Amino acid sequence: MYETGQRIALEATTDPDTDLRPGDEGTIRSYNPTLRRLGVDWDSGSSLSMLLDDGDRIRLLL
């Protein structure tokens, strides 16, 4: 479903320590379907991964 190079936008994250906010955009650098974990290079410079089974939500950009 997710592929390297796809662009995404953050909808929500459960990480209380991140500076990322809903609407921030980034590029997928990796996806682990077993863990449902997305490695993301955020445009802001962050490299916070998204843990889709732990409440993090993103949307694909077209």
Distance bins in CASP14 RR format, pairs under 12 A and 6 or more apart:
PFRMAT RR
TARGET T0000
AUTHOR 0000-0000-0000
RMODE 2
METHOD distances of the structure
MODEL  1
1 8 0 0 0 0 0 1 0 0 0 0 0
1 28 0 0 0 0 0 1 0 0 0 0 0
1 31 1 0 0 1 0 0 0 0 0 0 0
1 33 1 0 0 1 0 0 0 0 0 0 0
1 36 0 0 0 0 1 0 0 0 0 0 0
1 38 0 0 0 0 0 1 0 0 0 0 0
1 52 0 0 0 0 1 0 0 0 0 0 0
1 58 0 0 0 0 0 1 0 0 0 0 0
1 60 0 0 0 0 1 0 0 0 0 0 0
2 8 0 0 0 0 1 0 0 0 0 0 0
2 27 0 0 0 0 0 1 0 0 0 0 0
2 28 1 0 1 0 0 0 0 0 0 0 0
2 29 0 0 0 0 0 1 0 0 0 0 0
2 30 0 0 0 0 1 0 0 0 0 0 0
2 31 1 0 1 0 0 0 0 0 0 0 0
2 32 0 0 0 0 1 0 0 0 0 0 0
2 33 0 0 0 0 1 0 0 0 0 0 0
2 36 0 0 0 0 1 0 0 0 0 0 0
2 37 0 0 0 0 1 0 0 0 0 0 0
2 38 1 0 0 1 0 0 0 0 0 0 0
2 39 0 0 0 0 1 0 0 0 0 0 0
2 40 0 0 0 0 1 0 0 0 0 0 0
2 50 0 0 0 0 1 0 0 0 0 0 0
2 52 0 0 0 0 1 0 0 0 0 0 0
2 58 0 0 0 0 1 0 0 0 0 0 0
2 59 0 0 0 0 0 1 0 0 0 0 0
2 60 1 0 0 1 0 0 0 0 0 0 0
3 27 0 0 0 0 0 1 0 0 0 0 0
3 28 1 0 0 1 0 0 0 0 0 0 0
3 29 0 0 0 0 0 1 0 0 0 0 0
3 30 0 0 0 0 1 0 0 0 0 0 0
3 31 1 0 0 1 0 0 0 0 0 0 0
3 33 0 0 0 0 0 1 0 0 0 0 0
3 38 0 0 0 0 0 1 0 0 0 0 0
3 39 0 0 0 0 0 1 0 0 0 0 0
3 60 0 0 0 0 1 0 0 0 0 0 0
4 27 0 0 0 0 1 0 0 0 0 0 0
4 28 1 0 1 0 0 0 0 0 0 0 0
4 29 1 0 0 1 0 0 0 0 0 0 0
4 30 1 0 0 1 0 0 0 0 0 0 0
4 31 1 0 0 1 0 0 0 0 0 0 0
4 32 0 0 0 0 0 1 0 0 0 0 0
4 38 0 0 0 0 0 1 0 0 0 0 0
4 39 0 0 0 0 1 0 0 0 0 0 0
4 40 0 0 0 0 0 1 0 0 0 0 0
4 41 0 0 0 0 0 1 0 0 0 0 0
5 26 0 0 0 0 1 0 0 0 0 0 0
5 27 1 0 1 0 0 0 0 0 0 0 0
5 28 1 0 1 0 0 0 0 0 0 0 0
5 29 1 0 0 1 0 0 0 0 0 0 0
5 30 0 0 0 0 1 0 0 0 0 0 0
5 31 0 0 0 0 1 0 0 0 0 0 0
5 38 0 0 0 0 0 1 0 0 0 0 0
5 39 0 0 0 0 0 1 0 0 0 0 0
5 40 0 0 0 0 0 1 0 0 0 0 0
5 41 0 0 0 0 1 0 0 0 0 0 0
5 60 0 0 0 0 0 1 0 0 0 0 0
5 61 0 0 0 0 0 1 0 0 0 0 0
6 25 0 0 0 0 0 1 0 0 0 0 0
6 26 0 0 0 0 1 0 0 0 0 0 0
6 27 1 0 0 1 0 0 0 0 0 0 0
6 28 1 0 1 0 0 0 0 0 0 0 0
6 29 0 0 0 0 0 1 0 0 0 0 0
6 30 0 0 0 0 0 1 0 0 0 0 0
6 31 0 0 0 0 1 0 0 0 0 0 0
6 38 0 0 0 0 1 0 0 0 0 0 0
6 39 0 0 0 0 0 1 0 0 0 0 0
6 40 0 0 0 0 1 0 0 0 0 0 0
6 41 0 0 0 0 0 1 0 0 0 0 0
6 58 0 0 0 0 1 0 0 0 0 0 0
6 59 0 0 0 0 0 1 0 0 0 0 0
6 60 1 0 0 1 0 0 0 0 0 0 0
6 61 1 0 0 1 0 0 0 0 0 0 0
6 62 0 0 0 0 1 0 0 0 0 0 0
7 23 0 0 0 0 0 1 0 0 0 0 0
7 24 0 0 0 0 0 1 0 0 0 0 0
7 25 1 0 0 1 0 0 0 0 0 0 0
7 26 1 0 0 1 0 0 0 0 0 0 0
7 27 1 0 1 0 0 0 0 0 0 0 0
7 28 1 0 0 1 0 0 0 0 0 0 0
7 29 0 0 0 0 0 1 0 0 0 0 0
7 40 0 0 0 0 0 1 0 0 0 0 0
7 41 0 0 0 0 0 1 0 0 0 0 0
7 42 0 0 0 0 0 1 0 0 0 0 0
7 43 0 0 0 0 1 0 0 0 0 0 0
7 58 0 0 0 0 0 1 0 0 0 0 0
7 59 0 0 0 0 0 1 0 0 0 0 0
7 60 1 0 0 1 0 0 0 0 0 0 0
7 61 1 0 1 0 0 0 0 0 0 0 0
7 62 0 0 0 0 1 0 0 0 0 0 0
8 20 0 0 0 0 0 1 0 0 0 0 0
8 23 0 0 0 0 1 0 0 0 0 0 0
8 24 0 0 0 0 1 0 0 0 0 0 0
8 25 1 0 0 1 0 0 0 0 0 0 0
8 26 1 0 1 0 0 0 0 0 0 0 0
8 27 1 0 0 1 0 0 0 0 0 0 0
8 28 1 0 0 1 0 0 0 0 0 0 0
8 29 0 0 0 0 0 1 0 0 0 0 0
8 31 0 0 0 0 0 1 0 0 0 0 0
8 38 1 0 0 1 0 0 0 0 0 0 0
8 39 0 0 0 0 1 0 0 0 0 0 0
8 40 1 0 0 1 0 0 0 0 0 0 0
8 41 0 0 0 0 0 1 0 0 0 0 0
8 42 0 0 0 0 1 0 0 0 0 0 0
8 43 0 0 0 0 0 1 0 0 0 0 0
8 48 0 0 0 0 0 1 0 0 0 0 0
8 49 0 0 0 0 0 1 0 0 0 0 0
8 50 0 0 0 0 1 0 0 0 0 0 0
8 52 0 0 0 0 0 1 0 0 0 0 0
8 56 0 0 0 0 0 1 0 0 0 0 0
8 57 0 0 0 0 0 1 0 0 0 0 0
8 58 1 0 1 0 0 0 0 0 0 0 0
8 59 1 0 0 1 0 0 0 0 0 0 0
8 60 1 0 1 0 0 0 0 0 0 0 0
8 61 1 0 0 1 0 0 0 0 0 0 0
8 62 0 0 0 0 0 1 0 0 0 0 0
9 20 0 0 0 0 0 1 0 0 0 0 0
9 21 0 0 0 0 0 1 0 0 0 0 0
9 22 1 0 0 1 0 0 0 0 0 0 0
9 23 1 0 1 0 0 0 0 0 0 0 0
9 24 1 0 0 1 0 0 0 0 0 0 0
9 25 1 0 1 0 0 0 0 0 0 0 0
9 26 1 0 0 1 0 0 0 0 0 0 0
9 27 0 0 0 0 0 1 0 0 0 0 0
9 28 0 0 0 0 0 1 0 0 0 0 0
9 40 0 0 0 0 0 1 0 0 0 0 0
9 42 0 0 0 0 0 1 0 0 0 0 0
9 43 0 0 0 0 0 1 0 0 0 0 0
9 50 0 0 0 0 0 1 0 0 0 0 0
9 57 0 0 0 0 1 0 0 0 0 0 0
9 58 1 0 0 1 0 0 0 0 0 0 0
9 59 1 0 1 0 0 0 0 0 0 0 0
9 60 0 0 0 0 1 0 0 0 0 0 0
9 61 1 0 1 0 0 0 0 0 0 0 0
9 62 0 0 0 0 0 1 0 0 0 0 0
10 18 0 0 0 0 1 0 0 0 0 0 0
10 19 0 0 0 0 0 1 0 0 0 0 0
10 20 1 0 1 0 0 0 0 0 0 0 0
10 21 1 0 0 1 0 0 0 0 0 0 0
10 22 1 0 1 0 0 0 0 0 0 0 0
10 23 1 0 1 0 0 0 0 0 0 0 0
10 24 1 0 1 0 0 0 0 0 0 0 0
10 25 1 0 0 1 0 0 0 0 0 0 0
10 26 0 0 0 0 1 0 0 0 0 0 0
10 38 0 0 0 0 0 1 0 0 0 0 0
10 40 0 0 0 0 1 0 0 0 0 0 0
10 42 1 0 0 1 0 0 0 0 0 0 0
10 43 0 0 0 0 0 1 0 0 0 0 0
10 44 0 0 0 0 0 1 0 0 0 0 0
10 46 0 0 0 0 1 0 0 0 0 0 0
10 48 0 0 0 0 1 0 0 0 0 0 0
10 49 0 0 0 0 0 1 0 0 0 0 0
10 50 1 0 0 1 0 0 0 0 0 0 0
10 55 0 0 0 0 0 1 0 0 0 0 0
10 56 0 0 0 0 1 0 0 0 0 0 0
10 57 1 0 0 1 0 0 0 0 0 0 0
10 58 1 0 1 0 0 0 0 0 0 0 0
10 59 0 0 0 0 1 0 0 0 0 0 0
10 60 0 0 0 0 0 1 0 0 0 0 0
10 61 0 0 0 0 0 1 0 0 0 0 0
11 20 0 0 0 0 0 1 0 0 0 0 0
11 21 0 0 0 0 0 1 0 0 0 0 0
11 22 1 0 1 0 0 0 0 0 0 0 0
11 23 1 0 0 1 0 0 0 0 0 0 0
11 24 0 0 0 0 1 0 0 0 0 0 0
11 25 0 0 0 0 0 1 0 0 0 0 0
11 50 0 0 0 0 1 0 0 0 0 0 0
11 52 0 0 0 0 0 1 0 0 0 0 0
11 55 0 0 0 0 1 0 0 0 0 0 0
11 56 0 0 0 0 1 0 0 0 0 0 0
11 57 1 0 1 0 0 0 0 0 0 0 0
11 58 1 0 1 0 0 0 0 0 0 0 0
11 59 1 0 1 0 0 0 0 0 0 0 0
11 60 0 0 0 0 0 1 0 0 0 0 0
11 61 0 0 0 0 0 1 0 0 0 0 0
12 18 0 0 0 0 0 1 0 0 0 0 0
12 20 0 0 0 0 1 0 0 0 0 0 0
12 21 0 0 0 0 1 0 0 0 0 0 0
12 22 1 0 0 1 0 0 0 0 0 0 0
12 23 0 0 0 0 1 0 0 0 0 0 0
12 24 0 0 0 0 0 1 0 0 0 0 0
12 50 0 0 0 0 1 0 0 0 0 0 0
12 51 0 0 0 0 0 1 0 0 0 0 0
12 52 0 0 0 0 0 1 0 0 0 0 0
12 54 0 0 0 0 0 1 0 0 0 0 0
12 55 1 0 0 1 0 0 0 0 0 0 0
12 56 1 0 0 1 0 0 0 0 0 0 0
12 57 1 0 1 0 0 0 0 0 0 0 0
12 58 0 0 0 0 1 0 0 0 0 0 0
12 59 0 0 0 0 0 1 0 0 0 0 0
13 19 0 0 0 0 0 1 0 0 0 0 0
13 20 1 0 0 1 0 0 0 0 0 0 0
13 21 0 0 0 0 1 0 0 0 0 0 0
13 22 0 0 0 0 1 0 0 0 0 0 0
13 23 0 0 0 0 0 1 0 0 0 0 0
13 24 0 0 0 0 1 0 0 0 0 0 0
13 38 0 0 0 0 0 1 0 0 0 0 0
13 40 0 0 0 0 0 1 0 0 0 0 0
13 42 0 0 0 0 0 1 0 0 0 0 0
13 46 0 0 0 0 0 1 0 0 0 0 0
13 48 1 0 0 1 0 0 0 0 0 0 0
13 49 0 0 0 0 0 1 0 0 0 0 0
13 50 1 0 0 1 0 0 0 0 0 0 0
13 51 0 0 0 0 1 0 0 0 0 0 0
13 52 0 0 0 0 0 1 0 0 0 0 0
13 54 0 0 0 0 1 0 0 0 0 0 0
13 55 1 0 0 1 0 0 0 0 0 0 0
13 56 1 0 1 0 0 0 0 0 0 0 0
13 57 1 0 0 1 0 0 0 0 0 0 0
13 58 0 0 0 0 1 0 0 0 0 0 0
14 20 0 0 0 0 0 1 0 0 0 0 0
14 48 0 0 0 0 0 1 0 0 0 0 0
14 49 0 0 0 0 0 1 0 0 0 0 0
14 50 0 0 0 0 1 0 0 0 0 0 0
14 51 1 0 0 1 0 0 0 0 0 0 0
14 52 0 0 0 0 0 1 0 0 0 0 0
14 53 0 0 0 0 0 1 0 0 0 0 0
14 54 1 0 1 0 0 0 0 0 0 0 0
14 55 1 0 1 0 0 0 0 0 0 0 0
14 56 1 0 0 1 0 0 0 0 0 0 0
14 57 0 0 0 0 1 0 0 0 0 0 0
15 21 0 0 0 0 0 1 0 0 0 0 0
15 46 0 0 0 0 0 1 0 0 0 0 0
15 48 1 0 0 1 0 0 0 0 0 0 0
15 49 0 0 0 0 1 0 0 0 0 0 0
15 50 0 0 0 0 1 0 0 0 0 0 0
15 51 0 0 0 0 1 0 0 0 0 0 0
15 54 0 0 0 0 1 0 0 0 0 0 0
15 55 0 0 0 0 1 0 0 0 0 0 0
15 56 1 0 0 1 0 0 0 0 0 0 0
16 48 0 0 0 0 0 1 0 0 0 0 0
17 46 0 0 0 0 0 1 0 0 0 0 0
17 48 0 0 0 0 1 0 0 0 0 0 0
18 24 0 0 0 0 1 0 0 0 0 0 0
18 40 0 0 0 0 0 1 0 0 0 0 0
18 42 0 0 0 0 1 0 0 0 0 0 0
18 44 0 0 0 0 1 0 0 0 0 0 0
18 45 0 0 0 0 0 1 0 0 0 0 0
18 46 1 0 0 1 0 0 0 0 0 0 0
18 47 0 0 0 0 0 1 0 0 0 0 0
18 48 1 0 1 0 0 0 0 0 0 0 0
18 49 0 0 0 0 0 1 0 0 0 0 0
18 50 0 0 0 0 0 1 0 0 0 0 0
18 56 0 0 0 0 0 1 0 0 0 0 0
19 42 0 0 0 0 1 0 0 0 0 0 0
19 44 1 0 0 1 0 0 0 0 0 0 0
19 45 0 0 0 0 1 0 0 0 0 0 0
19 46 1 0 0 1 0 0 0 0 0 0 0
19 48 0 0 0 0 1 0 0 0 0 0 0
20 26 0 0 0 0 1 0 0 0 0 0 0
20 40 0 0 0 0 1 0 0 0 0 0 0
20 42 1 0 0 1 0 0 0 0 0 0 0
20 43 0 0 0 0 0 1 0 0 0 0 0
20 44 1 0 0 1 0 0 0 0 0 0 0
20 45 0 0 0 0 1 0 0 0 0 0 0
20 46 1 0 1 0 0 0 0 0 0 0 0
20 47 0 0 0 0 0 1 0 0 0 0 0
20 48 1 0 0 1 0 0 0 0 0 0 0
20 49 0 0 0 0 0 1 0 0 0 0 0
20 50 0 0 0 0 1 0 0 0 0 0 0
20 56 0 0 0 0 1 0 0 0 0 0 0
20 57 0 0 0 0 0 1 0 0 0 0 0
20 58 0 0 0 0 0 1 0 0 0 0 0
21 42 0 0 0 0 0 1 0 0 0 0 0
21 43 0 0 0 0 0 1 0 0 0 0 0
21 44 0 0 0 0 1 0 0 0 0 0 0
21 46 0 0 0 0 0 1 0 0 0 0 0
21 48 0 0 0 0 0 1 0 0 0 0 0
22 56 0 0 0 0 0 1 0 0 0 0 0
22 57 0 0 0 0 1 0 0 0 0 0 0
22 58 0 0 0 0 0 1 0 0 0 0 0
22 59 0 0 0 0 0 1 0 0 0 0 0
23 42 0 0 0 0 0 1 0 0 0 0 0
23 43 0 0 0 0 0 1 0 0 0 0 0
23 44 0 0 0 0 0 1 0 0 0 0 0
23 57 0 0 0 0 0 1 0 0 0 0 0
23 58 0 0 0 0 1 0 0 0 0 0 0
23 59 0 0 0 0 1 0 0 0 0 0 0
23 61 0 0 0 0 0 1 0 0 0 0 0
24 40 0 0 0 0 1 0 0 0 0 0 0
24 41 0 0 0 0 0 1 0 0 0 0 0
24 42 1 0 0 1 0 0 0 0 0 0 0
24 43 1 0 0 1 0 0 0 0 0 0 0
24 44 1 0 0 1 0 0 0 0 0 0 0
24 45 0 0 0 0 1 0 0 0 0 0 0
24 46 0 0 0 0 1 0 0 0 0 0 0
24 48 0 0 0 0 1 0 0 0 0 0 0
24 50 0 0 0 0 0 1 0 0 0 0 0
24 58 0 0 0 0 1 0 0 0 0 0 0
24 59 0 0 0 0 0 1 0 0 0 0 0
24 61 0 0 0 0 0 1 0 0 0 0 0
25 40 0 0 0 0 1 0 0 0 0 0 0
25 41 0 0 0 0 0 1 0 0 0 0 0
25 42 1 0 0 1 0 0 0 0 0 0 0
25 43 1 0 1 0 0 0 0 0 0 0 0
25 44 0 0 0 0 1 0 0 0 0 0 0
25 45 0 0 0 0 0 1 0 0 0 0 0
25 46 0 0 0 0 0 1 0 0 0 0 0
25 58 0 0 0 0 1 0 0 0 0 0 0
25 59 0 0 0 0 0 1 0 0 0 0 0
25 60 0 0 0 0 0 1 0 0 0 0 0
25 61 1 0 0 1 0 0 0 0 0 0 0
26 38 0 0 0 0 0 1 0 0 0 0 0
26 39 0 0 0 0 1 0 0 0 0 0 0
26 40 1 0 1 0 0 0 0 0 0 0 0
26 41 1 0 0 1 0 0 0 0 0 0 0
26 42 1 0 1 0 0 0 0 0 0 0 0
26 43 1 0 1 0 0 0 0 0 0 0 0
26 44 0 0 0 0 1 0 0 0 0 0 0
26 45 0 0 0 0 1 0 0 0 0 0 0
26 46 0 0 0 0 1 0 0 0 0 0 0
26 47 0 0 0 0 0 1 0 0 0 0 0
26 48 0 0 0 0 0 1 0 0 0 0 0
26 49 0 0 0 0 0 1 0 0 0 0 0
26 50 0 0 0 0 0 1 0 0 0 0 0
26 58 0 0 0 0 1 0 0 0 0 0 0
26 59 0 0 0 0 0 1 0 0 0 0 0
26 60 0 0 0 0 0 1 0 0 0 0 0
26 61 0 0 0 0 1 0 0 0 0 0 0
27 38 0 0 0 0 0 1 0 0 0 0 0
27 39 0 0 0 0 1 0 0 0 0 0 0
27 40 1 0 0 1 0 0 0 0 0 0 0
27 41 1 0 1 0 0 0 0 0 0 0 0
27 42 0 0 0 0 1 0 0 0 0 0 0
27 43 1 0 0 1 0 0 0 0 0 0 0
27 44 0 0 0 0 0 1 0 0 0 0 0
27 45 0 0 0 0 0 1 0 0 0 0 0
27 46 0 0 0 0 0 1 0 0 0 0 0
27 47 0 0 0 0 0 1 0 0 0 0 0
27 58 0 0 0 0 0 1 0 0 0 0 0
27 60 0 0 0 0 0 1 0 0 0 0 0
27 61 0 0 0 0 1 0 0 0 0 0 0
28 37 0 0 0 0 0 1 0 0 0 0 0
28 38 1 0 1 0 0 0 0 0 0 0 0
28 39 1 0 0 1 0 0 0 0 0 0 0
28 40 1 0 1 0 0 0 0 0 0 0 0
28 41 0 0 0 0 1 0 0 0 0 0 0
28 42 0 0 0 0 0 1 0 0 0 0 0
28 47 0 0 0 0 0 1 0 0 0 0 0
28 49 0 0 0 0 0 1 0 0 0 0 0
28 50 0 0 0 0 1 0 0 0 0 0 0
28 52 0 0 0 0 0 1 0 0 0 0 0
28 58 0 0 0 0 1 0 0 0 0 0 0
28 60 0 0 0 0 1 0 0 0 0 0 0
28 61 0 0 0 0 0 1 0 0 0 0 0
29 37 0 0 0 0 0 1 0 0 0 0 0
29 38 0 0 0 0 1 0 0 0 0 0 0
29 39 1 0 1 0 0 0 0 0 0 0 0
29 40 1 0 0 1 0 0 0 0 0 0 0
29 41 1 0 1 0 0 0 0 0 0 0 0
29 42 0 0 0 0 0 1 0 0 0 0 0
29 47 0 0 0 0 1 0 0 0 0 0 0
29 48 0 0 0 0 0 1 0 0 0 0 0
29 49 0 0 0 0 1 0 0 0 0 0 0
29 50 0 0 0 0 0 1 0 0 0 0 0
30 37 0 0 0 0 1 0 0 0 0 0 0
30 38 1 0 0 1 0 0 0 0 0 0 0
30 39 1 0 1 0 0 0 0 0 0 0 0
30 40 0 0 0 0 1 0 0 0 0 0 0
30 41 0 0 0 0 1 0 0 0 0 0 0
30 47 0 0 0 0 0 1 0 0 0 0 0
30 49 0 0 0 0 1 0 0 0 0 0 0
30 50 0 0 0 0 0 1 0 0 0 0 0
31 37 1 0 0 1 0 0 0 0 0 0 0
31 38 1 0 1 0 0 0 0 0 0 0 0
31 39 1 0 0 1 0 0 0 0 0 0 0
31 40 0 0 0 0 1 0 0 0 0 0 0
31 49 0 0 0 0 0 1 0 0 0 0 0
31 50 0 0 0 0 1 0 0 0 0 0 0
31 51 0 0 0 0 0 1 0 0 0 0 0
31 52 0 0 0 0 1 0 0 0 0 0 0
31 58 0 0 0 0 0 1 0 0 0 0 0
31 60 0 0 0 0 0 1 0 0 0 0 0
32 38 0 0 0 0 1 0 0 0 0 0 0
32 39 0 0 0 0 1 0 0 0 0 0 0
32 49 0 0 0 0 1 0 0 0 0 0 0
32 50 0 0 0 0 0 1 0 0 0 0 0
32 51 0 0 0 0 0 1 0 0 0 0 0
32 52 0 0 0 0 1 0 0 0 0 0 0
32 53 0 0 0 0 0 1 0 0 0 0 0
33 52 0 0 0 0 1 0 0 0 0 0 0
33 53 0 0 0 0 0 1 0 0 0 0 0
34 52 0 0 0 0 0 1 0 0 0 0 0
34 53 0 0 0 0 0 1 0 0 0 0 0
35 49 0 0 0 0 1 0 0 0 0 0 0
35 50 0 0 0 0 0 1 0 0 0 0 0
35 51 1 0 0 1 0 0 0 0 0 0 0
35 52 0 0 0 0 1 0 0 0 0 0 0
35 53 1 0 0 1 0 0 0 0 0 0 0
35 54 0 0 0 0 1 0 0 0 0 0 0
35 56 0 0 0 0 0 1 0 0 0 0 0
36 49 0 0 0 0 0 1 0 0 0 0 0
36 50 0 0 0 0 1 0 0 0 0 0 0
36 51 1 0 0 1 0 0 0 0 0 0 0
36 52 1 0 1 0 0 0 0 0 0 0 0
36 53 1 0 1 0 0 0 0 0 0 0 0
36 54 0 0 0 0 1 0 0 0 0 0 0
36 55 0 0 0 0 0 1 0 0 0 0 0
36 56 0 0 0 0 1 0 0 0 0 0 0
36 57 0 0 0 0 0 1 0 0 0 0 0
36 58 0 0 0 0 0 1 0 0 0 0 0
37 48 0 0 0 0 0 1 0 0 0 0 0
37 49 1 0 1 0 0 0 0 0 0 0 0
37 50 1 0 0 1 0 0 0 0 0 0 0
37 51 1 0 1 0 0 0 0 0 0 0 0
37 52 1 0 0 1 0 0 0 0 0 0 0
37 53 0 0 0 0 1 0 0 0 0 0 0
37 54 0 0 0 0 1 0 0 0 0 0 0
37 55 0 0 0 0 0 1 0 0 0 0 0
37 56 0 0 0 0 1 0 0 0 0 0 0
37 58 0 0 0 0 0 1 0 0 0 0 0
38 47 0 0 0 0 0 1 0 0 0 0 0
38 48 0 0 0 0 1 0 0 0 0 0 0
38 49 1 0 0 1 0 0 0 0 0 0 0
38 50 1 0 1 0 0 0 0 0 0 0 0
38 51 0 0 0 0 1 0 0 0 0 0 0
38 52 1 0 0 1 0 0 0 0 0 0 0
38 53 0 0 0 0 0 1 0 0 0 0 0
38 54 0 0 0 0 0 1 0 0 0 0 0
38 56 0 0 0 0 1 0 0 0 0 0 0
38 57 0 0 0 0 0 1 0 0 0 0 0
38 58 1 0 0 1 0 0 0 0 0 0 0
38 59 0 0 0 0 0 1 0 0 0 0 0
38 60 0 0 0 0 0 1 0 0 0 0 0
39 46 0 0 0 0 0 1 0 0 0 0 0
39 47 1 0 0 1 0 0 0 0 0 0 0
39 48 0 0 0 0 1 0 0 0 0 0 0
39 49 1 0 1 0 0 0 0 0 0 0 0
39 50 1 0 0 1 0 0 0 0 0 0 0
39 51 0 0 0 0 1 0 0 0 0 0 0
39 52 0 0 0 0 0 1 0 0 0 0 0
39 56 0 0 0 0 0 1 0 0 0 0 0
39 58 0 0 0 0 0 1 0 0 0 0 0
40 46 1 0 0 1 0 0 0 0 0 0 0
40 47 1 0 0 1 0 0 0 0 0 0 0
40 48 1 0 0 1 0 0 0 0 0 0 0
40 49 1 0 0 1 0 0 0 0 0 0 0
40 50 1 0 1 0 0 0 0 0 0 0 0
40 51 0 0 0 0 0 1 0 0 0 0 0
40 52 0 0 0 0 0 1 0 0 0 0 0
40 56 0 0 0 0 1 0 0 0 0 0 0
40 58 1 0 0 1 0 0 0 0 0 0 0
41 47 1 0 0 1 0 0 0 0 0 0 0
41 48 0 0 0 0 1 0 0 0 0 0 0
41 49 0 0 0 0 0 1 0 0 0 0 0
41 50 0 0 0 0 0 1 0 0 0 0 0
42 48 1 0 0 1 0 0 0 0 0 0 0
42 49 0 0 0 0 0 1 0 0 0 0 0
42 50 0 0 0 0 0 1 0 0 0 0 0
42 58 0 0 0 0 0 1 0 0 0 0 0
43 61 0 0 0 0 0 1 0 0 0 0 0
48 56 0 0 0 0 1 0 0 0 0 0 0
48 58 0 0 0 0 0 1 0 0 0 0 0
49 56 0 0 0 0 1 0 0 0 0 0 0
49 58 0 0 0 0 0 1 0 0 0 0 0
50 56 1 0 1 0 0 0 0 0 0 0 0
50 57 0 0 0 0 1 0 0 0 0 0 0
50 58 1 0 1 0 0 0 0 0 0 0 0
50 59 0 0 0 0 0 1 0 0 0 0 0
51 57 0 0 0 0 0 1 0 0 0 0 0
51 58 0 0 0 0 0 1 0 0 0 0 0
52 58 1 0 0 1 0 0 0 0 0 0 0
52 59 0 0 0 0 0 1 0 0 0 0 0
END
